């Protein structure tokens, strides 16, 4: 098991889901959070990316997530339909 790869909170790496690798890069000075979208609403917290950090994740296939920053916790910065092997850079 590669310790550099993170899995969304609440989803064990040994589950029988199909996972896709993605990366998130935070070039900001504040952390941002990644939330799952379910029925067009923000759902469960999936992960946190700290300032000046790059994190590799394995997300369930066909995941849609929302990015919310610490600066504006009431505003969704963007929605992302995750694509295999993509790197998502903020800002």
TORPA-4810 file (N, C-alpha, C, O; in nm, 3 decimals):
<nodes>
NODE_1_0.084_-0.118_0.000_0.000_0.000_0.000_0.088_0.125_0.000_0.182_0.135_0.080_X
NODE_2_0.059_0.217_-0.089_0.135_0.341_-0.101_0.080_0.444_-0.002_-0.037_0.480_-0.008_X
NODE_3_0.166_0.490_0.090_0.121_0.584_0.194_0.101_0.725_0.141_0.045_0.809_0.211_X
NODE_4_0.145_0.753_0.018_0.126_0.885_-0.043_-0.014_0.901_-0.103_-0.053_1.011_-0.140_X
NODE_5_-0.089_0.793_-0.112_-0.223_0.798_-0.172_-0.327_0.804_-0.061_-0.328_0.722_0.031_X
NODE_6_-0.414_0.903_-0.071_-0.520_0.923_0.028_-0.654_0.876_-0.030_-0.674_0.875_-0.151_X
NODE_7_-0.743_0.837_0.060_-0.878_0.798_0.022_-0.975_0.892_0.092_-0.947_0.939_0.202_X
NODE_8_-1.088_0.921_0.030_-1.186_1.011_0.092_-1.227_0.960_0.230_-1.235_0.840_0.254_X
NODE_9_-1.254_1.055_0.320_-1.297_1.019_0.455_-1.420_0.929_0.447_-1.513_0.956_0.371_X
NODE_10_-1.420_0.823_0.526_-1.536_0.735_0.534_-1.541_0.627_0.427_-1.633_0.544_0.428_X
NODE_11_-1.444_0.624_0.336_-1.442_0.520_0.233_-1.311_0.442_0.250_-1.204_0.494_0.220_X
NODE_12_-1.319_0.318_0.296_-1.197_0.240_0.318_-1.131_0.198_0.186_-1.198_0.174_0.086_X
NODE_13_-0.998_0.191_0.187_-0.925_0.155_0.066_-0.955_0.012_0.021_-0.934_-0.021_-0.096_X
NODE_14_-1.003_-0.071_0.109_-1.029_-0.211_0.074_-1.172_-0.236_0.026_-1.211_-0.351_0.005_X
NODE_15_-1.250_-0.130_0.008_-1.388_-0.149_-0.038_-1.389_-0.201_-0.182_-1.287_-0.195_-0.250_X
NODE_16_-1.501_-0.251_-0.226_-1.511_-0.310_-0.360_-1.549_-0.207_-0.467_-1.589_-0.245_-0.577_X
NODE_17_-1.537_-0.079_-0.435_-1.564_0.027_-0.533_-1.451_0.034_-0.636_-1.339_-0.007_-0.609_X
NODE_18_-1.483_0.087_-0.753_-1.380_0.113_-0.853_-1.327_0.254_-0.826_-1.404_0.350_-0.824_X
NODE_19_-1.195_0.266_-0.804_-1.133_0.393_-0.773_-1.057_0.449_-0.892_-1.005_0.374_-0.975_X
NODE_20_-1.051_0.583_-0.900_-0.970_0.649_-1.001_-0.869_0.740_-0.931_-0.902_0.804_-0.831_X
NODE_21_-0.746_0.746_-0.982_-0.646_0.834_-0.921_-0.662_0.978_-0.969_-0.677_1.003_-1.089_X
NODE_22_-0.659_1.072_-0.876_-0.661_1.216_-0.906_-0.568_1.285_-0.808_-0.534_1.230_-0.703_X
NODE_23_-0.527_1.406_-0.842_-0.442_1.485_-0.753_-0.502_1.624_-0.736_-0.566_1.677_-0.827_X
NODE_24_-0.480_1.682_-0.620_-0.520_1.819_-0.592_-0.398_1.896_-0.547_-0.321_1.849_-0.464_X
NODE_25_-0.380_2.017_-0.602_-0.270_2.105_-0.565_-0.330_2.234_-0.511_-0.415_2.295_-0.574_X
NODE_26_-0.284_2.274_-0.393_-0.332_2.398_-0.332_-0.218_2.500_-0.334_-0.124_2.489_-0.256_X
NODE_27_-0.227_2.599_-0.423_-0.127_2.705_-0.431_-0.164_2.827_-0.348_-0.097_2.930_-0.355_X
NODE_28_-0.270_2.816_-0.270_-0.318_2.927_-0.189_-0.249_2.925_-0.052_-0.174_2.833_-0.020_X
NODE_29_-0.275_3.029_0.028_-0.221_3.035_0.164_-0.319_2.982_0.267_-0.287_2.977_0.386_X
NODE_30_-0.438_2.944_0.223_-0.542_2.888_0.311_-0.577_2.747_0.264_-0.564_2.716_0.146_X
NODE_31_-0.621_2.665_0.356_-0.661_2.529_0.317_-0.792_2.530_0.241_-0.869_2.625_0.250_X
NODE_32_-0.817_2.423_0.165_-0.950_2.405_0.107_-0.999_2.265_0.136_-0.921_2.172_0.157_X
NODE_33_-1.130_2.252_0.136_-1.192_2.123_0.165_-1.260_2.070_0.040_-1.303_2.146_-0.047_X
NODE_34_-1.270_1.939_0.033_-1.334_1.870_-0.078_-1.456_1.798_-0.022_-1.444_1.718_0.071_X
NODE_35_-1.572_1.826_-0.079_-1.695_1.762_-0.036_-1.757_1.684_-0.152_-1.748_1.726_-0.267_X
NODE_36_-1.818_1.572_-0.119_-1.895_1.499_-0.219_-2.024_1.574_-0.249_-2.080_1.640_-0.161_X
NODE_37_-2.071_1.562_-0.371_-2.203_1.615_-0.409_-2.298_1.496_-0.421_-2.264_1.393_-0.480_X
NODE_38_-2.416_1.511_-0.364_-2.517_1.406_-0.372_-2.652_1.472_-0.394_-2.692_1.558_-0.315_X
NODE_39_-2.722_1.434_-0.500_-2.851_1.494_-0.535_-2.841_1.647_-0.546_-2.928_1.719_-0.498_X
NODE_40_-2.735_1.694_-0.610_-2.710_1.836_-0.632_-2.694_1.917_-0.503_-2.718_2.038_-0.503_X
NODE_41_-2.654_1.853_-0.396_-2.630_1.920_-0.268_-2.496_1.876_-0.212_-2.451_1.764_-0.236_X
NODE_42_-2.433_1.965_-0.138_-2.308_1.931_-0.071_-2.337_1.824_0.032_-2.429_1.836_0.112_X
NODE_43_-2.256_1.719_0.030_-2.280_1.605_0.118_-2.162_1.589_0.216_-2.130_1.682_0.289_X
NODE_44_-2.101_1.475_0.217_-1.997_1.441_0.315_-1.861_1.500_0.280_-1.826_1.515_0.163_X
NODE_45_-1.786_1.532_0.384_-1.649_1.577_0.366_-1.565_1.463_0.310_-1.568_1.352_0.363_X
NODE_46_-1.491_1.490_0.204_-1.407_1.388_0.140_-1.260_1.405_0.176_-1.188_1.306_0.190_X
NODE_47_-1.216_1.531_0.189_-1.075_1.552_0.220_-1.043_1.698_0.244_-1.125_1.787_0.222_X
NODE_48_-0.919_1.720_0.289_-0.868_1.853_0.315_-0.731_1.863_0.249_-0.648_1.773_0.261_X
NODE_49_-0.708_1.975_0.179_-0.577_1.999_0.120_-0.522_2.127_0.183_-0.583_2.234_0.172_X
NODE_50_-0.408_2.114_0.248_-0.349_2.226_0.320_-0.273_2.319_0.225_-0.244_2.281_0.112_X
NODE_51_-0.240_2.441_0.271_-0.171_2.537_0.185_-0.039_2.481_0.130_0.035_2.412_0.200_X
NODE_52_-0.013_2.512_0.004_0.111_2.473_-0.064_0.134_2.321_-0.061_0.248_2.276_-0.050_X
NODE_53_0.028_2.245_-0.072_0.036_2.099_-0.065_-0.021_2.036_-0.191_-0.114_2.088_-0.251_X
NODE_54_0.037_1.923_-0.230_-0.018_1.840_-0.337_-0.054_1.705_-0.275_0.029_1.641_-0.211_X
NODE_55_-0.179_1.663_-0.296_-0.226_1.536_-0.241_-0.276_1.447_-0.353_-0.350_1.491_-0.441_X
NODE_56_-0.235_1.323_-0.348_-0.285_1.222_-0.441_-0.400_1.149_-0.373_-0.389_1.108_-0.258_X
NODE_57_-0.508_1.133_-0.446_-0.626_1.064_-0.393_-0.668_0.952_-0.486_-0.637_0.953_-0.605_X
NODE_58_-0.739_0.858_-0.430_-0.816_0.760_-0.508_-0.961_0.782_-0.470_-1.002_0.753_-0.358_X
NODE_59_-1.039_0.834_-0.566_-1.181_0.861_-0.544_-1.264_0.755_-0.615_-1.220_0.697_-0.714_X
NODE_60_-1.385_0.729_-0.565_-1.474_0.638_-0.639_-1.501_0.692_-0.779_-1.512_0.813_-0.800_X
NODE_61_-1.510_0.601_-0.873_-1.538_0.637_-1.012_-1.668_0.716_-1.021_-1.763_0.689_-0.947_X
NODE_62_-1.674_0.813_-1.111_-1.791_0.899_-1.136_-1.825_0.992_-1.019_-1.939_1.034_-1.004_X
NODE_63_-1.725_1.023_-0.937_-1.748_1.116_-0.825_-1.760_1.259_-0.875_-1.692_1.301_-0.968_X
NODE_64_-1.848_1.334_-0.811_-1.860_1.478_-0.831_-1.836_1.542_-0.695_-1.897_1.505_-0.595_X
NODE_65_-1.743_1.640_-0.695_-1.706_1.703_-0.569_-1.721_1.855_-0.578_-1.729_1.912_-0.687_X
NODE_66_-1.725_1.917_-0.462_-1.728_2.063_-0.451_-1.606_2.107_-0.372_-1.568_2.043_-0.274_X
NODE_67_-1.545_2.216_-0.417_-1.430_2.274_-0.346_-1.479_2.395_-0.267_-1.543_2.485_-0.322_X
NODE_68_-1.447_2.396_-0.137_-1.486_2.506_-0.049_-1.362_2.552_0.025_-1.290_2.471_0.085_X
NODE_69_-1.336_2.682_0.022_-1.216_2.735_0.087_-1.244_2.777_0.230_-1.358_2.797_0.271_X
NODE_70_-1.135_2.788_0.306_-1.147_2.832_0.444_-1.183_2.981_0.449_-1.249_3.026_0.543_X
NODE_71_-1.139_3.059_0.348_-1.169_3.202_0.345_-1.318_3.229_0.331_-1.372_3.319_0.395_X
NODE_72_-1.384_3.150_0.245_-1.527_3.169_0.219_-1.600_3.036_0.238_-1.636_2.971_0.140_X
NODE_73_-1.622_2.996_0.362_-1.681_2.864_0.388_-1.828_2.850_0.345_-1.880_2.739_0.338_X
NODE_74_-1.894_2.963_0.318_-2.035_2.958_0.276_-2.050_2.956_0.124_-2.162_2.946_0.073_X
NODE_75_-1.939_2.965_0.052_-1.945_2.972_-0.094_-1.870_2.855_-0.157_-1.757_2.825_-0.119_X
NODE_76_-1.935_2.788_-0.251_-1.870_2.680_-0.324_-1.787_2.743_-0.436_-1.840_2.815_-0.520_X
NODE_77_-1.657_2.715_-0.437_-1.567_2.772_-0.537_-1.588_2.709_-0.674_-1.587_2.778_-0.776_X
NODE_78_-1.608_2.577_-0.676_-1.631_2.509_-0.803_-1.682_2.367_-0.778_-1.668_2.311_-0.669_X
NODE_79_-1.742_2.312_-0.882_-1.785_2.173_-0.884_-1.694_2.101_-0.983_-1.660_2.156_-1.088_X
NODE_80_-1.657_1.978_-0.951_-1.569_1.903_-1.039_-1.621_1.761_-1.054_-1.642_1.690_-0.956_X
NODE_81_-1.640_1.720_-1.179_-1.666_1.579_-1.208_-1.528_1.518_-1.232_-1.465_1.544_-1.334_X
NODE_82_-1.484_1.436_-1.139_-1.347_1.387_-1.141_-1.320_1.296_-1.261_-1.402_1.212_-1.298_X
NODE_83_-1.203_1.316_-1.320_-1.158_1.240_-1.436_-1.028_1.170_-1.399_-0.940_1.230_-1.335_X
NODE_84_-1.015_1.047_-1.438_-0.899_0.965_-1.405_-0.768_1.034_-1.445_-0.755_1.088_-1.555_X
NODE_85_-0.671_1.030_-1.354_-0.534_1.079_-1.374_-0.523_1.231_-1.391_-0.419_1.279_-1.438_X
NODE_86_-0.624_1.306_-1.356_-0.618_1.452_-1.369_-0.557_1.513_-1.242_-0.566_1.455_-1.133_X
NODE_87_-0.496_1.630_-1.259_-0.447_1.710_-1.149_-0.528_1.838_-1.145_-0.533_1.911_-1.244_X
NODE_88_-0.590_1.866_-1.033_-0.675_1.984_-1.016_-0.597_2.084_-0.930_-0.557_2.053_-0.818_X
NODE_89_-0.576_2.205_-0.984_-0.494_2.305_-0.918_-0.581_2.422_-0.874_-0.660_2.476_-0.952_X
NODE_90_-0.566_2.461_-0.746_-0.639_2.576_-0.693_-0.538_2.676_-0.642_-0.442_2.633_-0.579_X
NODE_91_-0.551_2.803_-0.662_-0.645_2.875_-0.746_-0.601_2.877_-0.890_-0.669_2.934_-0.975_X
</nodes>
